[in-house]
Amino acid sequence: MNKIKILTQGLIKENPTLVLVLGGCPSLAVTSSVNTALGMGLATTFVLFMGNSFVSLFRNHIPHTVRIPAYIVIIASFVAIVELLLKGFMPPLAESLGIFIPLIVANCVLLGRAEVFASKNKVVDSFLDGLGMGLGFTFALFLFGTCREVLGNGTFMGFELIPGTQGNAVLGFILAPGAFFVMGFVIAIMRHLRTRNKVTSN
């Protein structure tokens, strides 16, 4: 498969959150601000491309009957590394993300890519697939975080957009119902654009 296609398919065509609708828990929980959304997205991206690479590297040495536990151990190892790095170098972000850092292990995007792609392809291709899927996941979280922070708090990455609006915007977007609303709205727009492009190309 073409290397560029492998890298880019996770961004739009097979975006794990906007198209495949996977990883919904962190997409809803940590996107009340752009900073936490990007932090979670980049942490997941690191685990994705490293996990994919190691699953591919050892795919011929992992017995088929224990492949899922083996994948989980590999993924959990890199999640532990991410958690330690965040706590050591970015403690405020680690505190903001809280329990959702170790819960990266349970993100079905990671196990899904390990089973569907990395276990059947070479290391370089698996690395590119993990990187592309991770960046696609980060892009989706960035969209959600931007909508929720701007509309719900009047800020972008903590900076006040219009003087006097910080904290006086639509609070509902910061709360859980706002997360569901924004996610559904963005996914609906994405599906509409993909459908229109298919019609145009035909």
LOLUMKE-674635 format. One record per residue (C-alpha): residue number from 1; residue in three letters; x, y, z. Coordinates in nm, 2 decimals. Layout:
BEGIN
    n  res      px      py      pz
  NUM  ala       X       Y       Z
...
***
This chain:
BEGIN
    n  res      px      py      pz
    1  met    0.00    0.00    0.00
    2  asn    0.12    0.35   -0.08
    3  lys    0.30    0.51    0.22
    4  ile    0.12    0.85    0.17
    5  lys   -0.22    0.68    0.16
    6  ile   -0.15    0.49    0.48
    7  leu   -0.05    0.81    0.66
    8  thr   -0.34    1.02    0.54
    9  gln   -0.63    0.78    0.55
   10  gly   -0.67    0.83    0.93
   11  leu   -0.69    1.21    0.89
   12  ile   -1.02    1.23    0.70
   13  lys   -1.13    0.92    0.51
   14  glu   -1.10    0.68    0.81
   15  asn   -1.08    0.93    1.09
   16  pro   -1.12    0.72    1.41
   17  thr   -1.36    0.97    1.58
   18  leu   -1.53    1.16    1.30
   19  val   -1.59    0.86    1.06
   20  leu   -1.54    0.54    1.25
   21  val   -1.69    0.69    1.57
   22  leu   -1.43    0.53    1.80
   23  gly   -1.27    0.67    2.12
   24  gly   -1.58    0.86    2.22
   25  cys   -1.51    0.86    2.59
   26  pro   -1.20    1.09    2.58
   27  ser   -1.36    1.28    2.30
   28  leu   -1.64    1.38    2.53
   29  ala   -1.45    1.40    2.86
   30  val   -1.13    1.60    2.79
   31  thr   -1.24    1.85    2.52
   32  ser   -1.37    2.13    2.75
   33  ser   -1.06    2.32    2.65
   34  val   -0.82    2.31    2.35
   35  asn   -0.51    2.25    2.57
   36  thr   -0.65    1.93    2.73
   37  ala   -0.78    1.81    2.40
   38  leu   -0.44    1.85    2.23
   39  gly   -0.27    1.69    2.53
   40  met   -0.49    1.38    2.51
   41  gly   -0.47    1.37    2.13
   42  leu   -0.09    1.39    2.12
   43  ala   -0.05    1.14    2.41
   44  thr   -0.27    0.89    2.23
   45  thr   -0.08    0.95    1.90
   46  phe    0.25    0.86    2.07
   47  val    0.10    0.54    2.21
   48  leu   -0.07    0.46    1.87
   49  phe    0.24    0.48    1.66
   50  met    0.47    0.32    1.91
   51  gly    0.22    0.04    1.99
   52  asn    0.16   -0.03    1.63
   53  ser    0.53   -0.04    1.56
   54  phe    0.60   -0.29    1.83
   55  val    0.30   -0.51    1.75
   56  ser    0.42   -0.53    1.39
   57  leu    0.78   -0.60    1.50
   58  phe    0.68   -0.89    1.72
   59  arg    0.37   -1.01    1.52
   60  asn    0.54   -1.33    1.41
   61  his    0.65   -1.42    1.76
   62  ile    0.32   -1.37    1.94
   63  pro    0.11   -1.69    1.96
   64  his   -0.23   -1.63    1.80
   65  thr   -0.42   -1.75    2.11
   66  val   -0.27   -1.48    2.33
   67  arg   -0.24   -1.20    2.08
   68  ile   -0.50   -0.97    2.24
   69  pro   -0.34   -0.98    2.59
   70  ala    0.00   -0.93    2.43
   71  tyr   -0.12   -0.62    2.24
   72  ile   -0.27   -0.48    2.56
   73  val    0.06   -0.53    2.75
   74  ile    0.25   -0.35    2.47
   75  ile    0.00   -0.06    2.46
   76  ala   -0.01   -0.04    2.85
   77  ser    0.37   -0.01    2.85
   78  phe    0.37    0.30    2.63
   79  val    0.08    0.45    2.82
   80  ala    0.28    0.42    3.14
   81  ile    0.57    0.59    2.97
   82  val    0.34    0.88    2.86
   83  glu    0.19    0.91    3.21
   84  leu    0.54    0.93    3.37
   85  leu    0.66    1.19    3.11
   86  leu    0.35    1.41    3.16
   87  lys    0.38    1.39    3.54
   88  gly    0.75    1.47    3.52
   89  phe    0.75    1.75    3.26
   90  met    0.39    1.88    3.24
   91  pro    0.23    1.83    3.58
   92  pro   -0.06    2.08    3.52
   93  leu   -0.16    1.89    3.20
   94  ala   -0.13    1.55    3.37
   95  glu   -0.35    1.68    3.66
   96  ser   -0.61    1.81    3.41
   97  leu   -0.62    1.48    3.22
   98  gly   -0.62    1.28    3.54
   99  ile   -0.76    0.92    3.51
  100  phe   -0.80    0.96    3.13
  101  ile   -0.43    0.91    3.08
  102  pro   -0.42    0.55    3.21
  103  leu   -0.75    0.49    3.04
  104  ile   -0.58    0.53    2.70
  105  val   -0.52    0.16    2.73
  106  ala   -0.89    0.10    2.70
  107  asn   -0.93    0.32    2.39
  108  cys   -1.06    0.09    2.12
  109  val   -0.88    0.28    1.85
  110  leu   -0.54    0.14    1.97
  111  leu   -0.64   -0.22    2.01
  112  gly   -0.84   -0.20    1.68
  113  arg   -0.54   -0.07    1.48
  114  ala   -0.31   -0.33    1.64
  115  glu   -0.55   -0.62    1.55
  116  val   -0.66   -0.49    1.21
  117  phe   -0.34   -0.33    1.07
  118  ala   -0.02   -0.37    1.27
  119  ser   -0.05   -0.75    1.32
  120  lys   -0.07   -0.79    0.94
  121  asn    0.18   -0.53    0.80
  122  lys    0.54   -0.43    0.82
  123  val    0.68   -0.20    1.08
  124  val    0.71    0.11    0.87
  125  asp    0.36    0.08    0.74
  126  ser    0.23    0.02    1.09
  127  phe    0.42    0.32    1.22
  128  leu    0.26    0.54    0.95
  129  asp   -0.08    0.40    1.02
  130  gly   -0.05    0.47    1.39
  131  leu    0.08    0.82    1.32
  132  gly   -0.20    0.90    1.08
  133  met   -0.47    0.76    1.30
  134  gly   -0.33    0.94    1.60
  135  leu   -0.32    1.28    1.41
  136  gly   -0.67    1.22    1.29
  137  phe   -0.78    1.15    1.65
  138  thr   -0.60    1.47    1.76
  139  phe   -0.76    1.67    1.49
  140  ala   -1.11    1.56    1.60
  141  leu   -1.04    1.64    1.96
  142  phe   -0.90    1.98    1.86
  143  leu   -1.22    2.06    1.67
  144  phe   -1.43    1.96    1.97
  145  gly   -1.21    2.15    2.21
  146  thr   -1.21    2.46    2.00
  147  cys   -1.59    2.47    1.97
  148  arg   -1.65    2.40    2.34
  149  glu   -1.39    2.64    2.47
  150  val   -1.48    2.93    2.24
  151  leu   -1.86    2.89    2.27
  152  gly   -1.86    2.79    2.64
  153  asn   -1.59    3.01    2.79
  154  gly   -1.51    3.28    2.53
  155  thr   -1.14    3.18    2.51
  156  phe   -0.90    2.99    2.28
  157  met   -0.62    2.80    2.45
  158  gly   -0.68    3.02    2.76
  159  phe   -0.66    3.35    2.58
  160  glu   -0.96    3.57    2.59
  161  leu   -1.10    3.63    2.24
  162  ile   -1.33    3.93    2.31
  163  pro   -1.27    4.14    2.63
  164  gly   -1.53    4.08    2.89
  165  thr   -1.66    3.75    2.75
  166  gln   -1.44    3.51    2.94
  167  gly   -1.67    3.30    3.17
  168  asn   -1.98    3.48    3.03
  169  ala   -2.03    3.26    2.72
  170  val   -2.27    2.97    2.69
  171  leu   -2.18    2.76    2.99
  172  gly   -2.37    2.45    2.85
  173  phe   -2.09    2.39    2.60
  174  ile   -1.84    2.33    2.88
  175  leu   -2.07    2.08    3.05
  176  ala   -2.14    1.72    2.95
  177  pro   -2.45    1.79    2.73
  178  gly   -2.25    2.04    2.53
  179  ala   -1.99    1.77    2.46
  180  phe   -2.25    1.54    2.31
  181  phe   -2.40    1.83    2.11
  182  val   -2.07    1.94    1.96
  183  met   -1.96    1.59    1.88
  184  gly   -2.29    1.51    1.71
  185  phe   -2.28    1.84    1.52
  186  val   -1.92    1.80    1.39
  187  ile   -1.97    1.43    1.30
  188  ala   -2.29    1.53    1.11
  189  ile   -2.11    1.80    0.91
  190  met   -1.83    1.55    0.83
  191  arg   -2.07    1.29    0.70
  192  his   -2.25    1.55    0.49
  193  leu   -1.92    1.67    0.33
  194  arg   -1.82    1.31    0.26
  195  thr   -2.15    1.23    0.11
  196  arg   -2.15    1.54   -0.11
  197  asn   -1.79    1.46   -0.23
  198  lys   -1.90    1.11   -0.33
  199  val   -2.19    1.24   -0.52
  200  thr   -1.97    1.50   -0.69
  201  ser   -1.70    1.24   -0.78
  202  asn   -1.97    1.01   -0.93
***
